Amino acid sequence: MEPNWTLITIVIIAIVLLIVFLIWRNQKDKKELTKKLIEEDELSIPKEHDTEVDAAD
């Protein structure tokens, strides 16, 4: 029985394309998550004037 090289080639190309897509998508999601975490971190850090204690008290 001879292997069907056309079918094997199509399957291999599909697998490679899936892997490339998943890597690309992961990098995109990583950038978005990093940006979101940085923005949230900046919001949670108190400003310098918020932490100052009034000397008159």
WOTA-V565873 format. One record per helix or strand of 3 or more residues. SS is the DSSP state (2 for helix, 1 for strand). FROM is the first residue (numbers start at 1). LEN is the number of residues. If there is no record, write none. Layout:
BEGIN
ss | from | len
SS | FROM | LEN
SS | FROM | LEN
END
This chain:
BEGIN
ss | from | len
2 | 5 | 40
2 | 48 | 4
END
